[in-house]
C-alpha cells in the first residue's frame, strides 16, 4: 500500500544500479552485517544476530520500530538488497509486529521487491513502479495482503496494480482486484484469480509465530505461497497468470520493512492508524533467493518438539 505523500521522495532513493544478484543465497542473519543486504534505517532500528529460540539456527534479524515514529517507510526499519533481481524464487521465514497491546496501531510489516526511479519505461503515461508485495497490518494479523504494481504516480495516486487479501484464519478471500485508483476495485476472474478457494488455518496469527512465505516471479506470472504449518506442504495463496502489462519486468530490490501508516486501516477498523505508543518489532529468521527451484526440493523442518522432519514441495 503506497504512502503517497512521500512516495516521490522515496522513489528517488531507488534508482536501479543495474547490479545482478547471486544465483542463490540464504541469509541467516547470524553475522554483524550481511553480504546481501544493507540497512535503510538508523542502525539502532535494525539489529542483527539476535537470539531467538524458535528460529532455525537460534538467531534472527530484528526490525525495531520506535514509539511515536515518523509515518512512512522512511520512518521505519528497513533492509534492502545490495543487488537487484529480475525473476526467480523468493522466500523468507518471519514473524510480523505484535500490536495486541495497542490494537488500533497503524503498523505495516512488509516483505517485497521494489523499484521506482520515476521513469515511464512502458510508455503508458505513468512512472513505472515495479513491486511485488506481501504485507500485514498489525491490527489484523490474521489477514495477508498480496499486491503487484507496475505503475504509480504520486501526484494524483494514478496507478496500475492487482491485489488480493485473504483472511487465513477463516480461509476467506476478501478480494481479488485490478486497480487504477485507490478504493476502485475491478474484480478479477479466471487465470488472474486462482485459486478460488484457500483452506482455513484456524491457528494462524502472523504476529505470534514464525511462518514461511514466498513468491515465484516469472515473465508470465507471480505465485504467492506459504508453507502450511499443519502439514509442511506449500499452500498457494494466489497464482496470478494475467496480461504481461500487469507483471513487473524490471530488476528490483529485495526488501523487508516495518513502518507506521497513518492512512491504511483494515476494512471496518477506520481508527486503526494510531501511532505506536511503544516500540514494536518484527523478526526475520532467514531470507532466500534462487534463480530457479529444484523440481524436488527438500527442506528439513524442526518442530518445537525438536524432532526433525523432511518434507518435499
C-alpha positions in Angstrom: 0.0 0.0 0.0 1.5 3.3 -1.1 2.1 6.1 1.4 1.6 8.6 -1.5 2.5 11.7 0.4 6.2 10.6 0.5 6.5 8.3 -2.5 8.0 10.8 -4.8 10.8 11.4 -2.3 11.3 7.7 -1.7 11.3 6.9 -5.4 14.5 8.9 -6.0 16.3 6.7 -3.5 15.7 3.5 -5.5 17.2 4.2 -8.9 18.5 0.9 -10.3 22.2 0.2 -10.1 21.9 -2.4 -12.8 23.6 -4.8 -10.4 23.0 -8.5 -10.9 22.4 -10.6 -7.7 23.8 -14.0 -6.9 22.1 -17.0 -8.5 21.2 -18.3 -5.0 21.7 -17.2 -1.4 20.3 -17.7 2.1 20.8 -15.0 4.6 20.5 -16.4 8.2 21.2 -13.0 9.9 23.8 -14.6 12.2 26.6 -12.1 11.5 27.2 -8.5 12.4 26.4 -7.4 8.8 25.1 -9.0 5.7 26.9 -9.5 2.3 23.5 -9.4 0.6 21.5 -6.6 2.3 22.1 -3.1 3.5 20.2 -1.2 6.2 17.9 1.6 5.1 17.2 2.9 8.6 19.1 4.1 11.6 21.3 1.2 12.7 19.7 1.1 16.1 16.4 0.1 14.4 17.8 -3.0 12.5 19.5 -5.4 14.8 21.5 -8.5 13.5 22.2 -11.8 15.2 19.5 -11.5 17.9 18.9 -14.7 20.0 15.5 -16.4 19.3 14.8 -19.9 20.4 12.1 -20.6 17.8 14.4 -19.6 14.9 16.0 -22.4 12.8 19.6 -21.5 13.9 18.6 -19.7 17.1 19.4 -16.2 15.6 17.2 -13.6 13.8 17.1 -10.2 12.3 15.1 -7.7 14.4 13.3 -4.8 12.8 12.6 -2.3 15.6 10.0 0.5 15.2 10.4 3.1 17.9 7.5 4.6 19.8 5.9 7.6 18.0 7.7 7.0 14.8 7.6 9.3 11.7 5.0 7.9 9.3 6.0 6.2 6.0 8.6 3.5 5.3 11.3 6.2 5.6 10.5 6.5 9.3 10.6 2.8 10.0 13.1 -0.1 10.0 14.1 -1.4 6.6 16.6 -3.7 4.8 17.3 -3.6 1.1 19.4 -5.9 -1.1 22.7 -4.7 -2.4 21.8 -6.0 -5.9 18.7 -6.1 -7.9 16.9 -9.2 -9.1 14.7 -9.9 -12.1 12.5 -13.1 -11.8 13.2 -16.0 -9.6 12.1 -17.6 -6.3 11.9 -15.5 -3.2 11.2 -16.8 0.3 11.5 -15.9 3.9 10.6 -17.1 7.4 9.3 -14.2 9.5 7.1 -13.1 12.4 5.2 -9.8 12.0 4.9 -7.0 14.6 2.6 -7.8 17.5 0.2 -4.9 18.1 -2.1 -6.8 20.5 -1.3 -4.3 23.3 -2.5 -1.5 21.1 -4.9 -2.9 18.6 -5.5 0.5 17.0 -1.9 0.9 16.0 -1.3 1.6 12.3 1.7 -0.7 11.6 2.8 -2.5 8.4 5.2 -5.4 8.1 6.3 -5.8 4.5 8.2 -8.4 2.5 8.6 -7.4 -1.1 10.6 -6.4 -4.2 10.6 -2.8 -5.3 11.9 -0.3 -7.9 10.6 3.1 -8.8 13.1 5.6 -10.3 10.3 7.9 -11.6 10.7 7.0 -15.3 8.0 5.6 -17.7 9.7 2.7 -19.4 6.4 1.0 -20.6 5.1 4.3 -22.2 1.7 4.3 -20.6 2.0 7.8 -19.2 2.7 6.8 -15.6 6.0 6.3 -13.8 6.8 2.6 -13.6 6.5 1.1 -10.2 7.9 -2.5 -10.2 6.7 -4.1 -6.9 5.6 -7.4 -5.6 4.3 -7.4 -2.0 3.4 -9.5 1.0 2.1 -7.1 3.7 0.4 -7.5 7.1 -1.4 -4.9 9.2 -0.7 -5.0 12.9 -4.4 -4.5 13.7 -5.3 -7.5 11.6 -2.6 -10.3 12.0 -4.9 -13.0 10.5 -5.0 -11.3 7.1 -2.3 -11.3 4.4 -2.3 -8.8 1.6 -0.6 -9.5 -1.7 -0.1 -6.8 -4.3 1.7 -6.5 -7.7 2.3 -3.0 -9.0 3.5 -1.9 -12.5 2.8 1.9 -12.3 2.2 4.7 -9.7 2.2 8.5 -9.9 2.5 10.2 -6.5 0.8 13.5 -7.6 -2.7 12.0 -8.1 -2.3 8.4 -7.0 -2.9 7.1 -10.5 -1.8 3.5 -10.6 -1.8 0.1 -12.2 -1.9 -2.8 -9.8 -3.5 -6.1 -8.9 -4.2 -7.2 -5.4 -5.6 -10.0 -3.2 -6.3 -10.2 0.5 -7.0 -13.4 2.4 -8.2 -14.0 6.0 -6.1 -17.1 6.6 -7.7 -17.9 9.9 -11.1 -18.4 8.2 -9.9 -19.1 4.6 -12.0 -16.2 3.2 -10.7 -14.5 0.1 -11.6 -10.9 0.9 -11.0 -9.6 -2.6 -9.0 -10.1 -5.8 -8.9 -6.9 -7.9 -7.3 -4.7 -10.5 -6.9 -1.1 -9.6 -6.3 2.2 -11.4 -7.1 4.3 -8.3 -7.3 3.6 -4.6 -10.6 2.2 -3.5 -11.9 1.3 -7.0 -11.7 -2.4 -7.3 -12.3 -4.1 -10.7 -12.9 -7.7 -9.7 -10.7 -10.3 -11.4 -11.6 -13.8 -12.5 -10.2 -16.7 -14.4 -6.4 -17.1 -14.5 -6.0 -13.8 -12.7 -7.9 -15.1 -9.6 -6.6 -18.7 -8.9 -7.1 -20.5 -6.7 -10.7 -19.6 -6.0 -10.6 -21.2 -2.5 -7.9 -21.3 0.2 -8.1 -23.7 3.2 -8.5 -22.1 6.6 -5.6 -22.1 9.1 -7.6 -21.7 12.4 -4.4 -21.1 14.4 -2.9 -18.6 12.1 -1.6 -15.3 13.6 1.3 -13.7 11.7 2.4 -11.9 14.9 2.7 -14.8 17.3 4.6 -17.4 15.3 7.1 -17.6 12.5 5.8 -18.7 9.1 7.5 -19.3 5.8 6.3 -17.2 2.9 7.4 -16.9 -0.7 6.7 -15.9 -4.2 7.8 -17.2 -7.6 8.2 -14.4 -10.2 8.4 -15.2 -13.9 7.7 -13.2 -17.1 4.2 -14.7 -17.3 3.0 -14.6 -13.7 3.6 -14.5 -10.0 2.7 -17.2 -7.5 2.4 -16.2 -3.8 2.5 -19.1 -1.3 3.3 -20.1 2.3 4.2 -23.3 4.0 1.2 -24.8 5.6 2.2 -25.3 9.3 -0.2 -28.2 9.6 1.5 -30.5 7.1 4.7 -28.7 5.9 3.5 -28.5 2.3 3.3 -25.5 0.0 -0.1 -23.7 0.2 -0.7 -21.5 -2.8 -2.4 -18.2 -1.9 -2.5 -16.6 -5.3 -1.3 -18.0 -8.7 -1.6 -14.9 -10.9 -1.4 -15.5 -14.6 -2.6 -12.4 -16.5 -1.7 -9.9 -19.1 2.1 -9.2 -19.3 1.4 -5.5 -18.8 0.3 -6.3 -15.2 3.5 -8.1 -14.3 6.7 -6.2 -13.3 9.5 -6.7 -15.8 12.5 -4.7 -14.3 15.1 -5.9 -11.9 14.2 -4.7 -8.4 15.5 -4.5 -4.9 14.6 -7.3 -2.4 13.3 -5.8 0.9 11.7 -6.3 4.3 10.4 -3.4 6.4 8.3 -2.3 9.4 6.7 1.1 9.5 3.8 3.3 10.7 0.9 4.0 8.3 -1.4 6.9 9.1 -3.7 6.2 6.2 -4.2 2.4 5.6 -6.7 0.8 8.0 -8.2 -2.6 7.8 -11.8 -2.8 6.5 -14.2 -2.0 9.3 -11.4 -0.6 11.5 -11.1 3.0 10.4 -9.4 4.1 13.6 -6.5 1.5 13.4 -4.0 4.1 12.1 -2.7 5.3 15.5 1.0 6.0 16.1 2.5 3.2 18.1 3.0 4.3 21.7 5.6 1.7 22.5 8.4 0.1 20.4 7.4 -2.8 18.2 9.4 -5.4 16.4 9.2 -7.8 13.5 11.6 -10.7 13.3 13.2 -12.5 10.3 14.6 -16.0 10.7 16.1 -16.2 7.2 15.7 -14.7 3.7 16.4 -16.6 0.5 16.6 -16.1 -3.3 17.2 -18.5 -6.1 17.0 -18.1 -9.9 15.3 -21.4 -10.2 13.8 -24.0 -7.9 14.8 -27.7 -8.0 12.0 -29.9 -9.1 12.0 -31.9 -5.8 13.4 -29.5 -3.3 13.8 -31.0 0.1 13.9 -29.0 3.3 14.4 -30.1 6.9 11.9 -28.7 9.4 12.5 -28.8 13.1 9.2 -28.7 15.0 9.0 -27.4 18.6 9.4 -30.9 19.9 12.9 -31.0 18.4 12.0 -33.9 16.1 13.5 -33.4 12.6 11.1 -33.9 9.7 11.9 -33.8 6.0 9.2 -32.6 3.5 9.1 -32.2 -0.2 7.4 -29.4 -2.1 
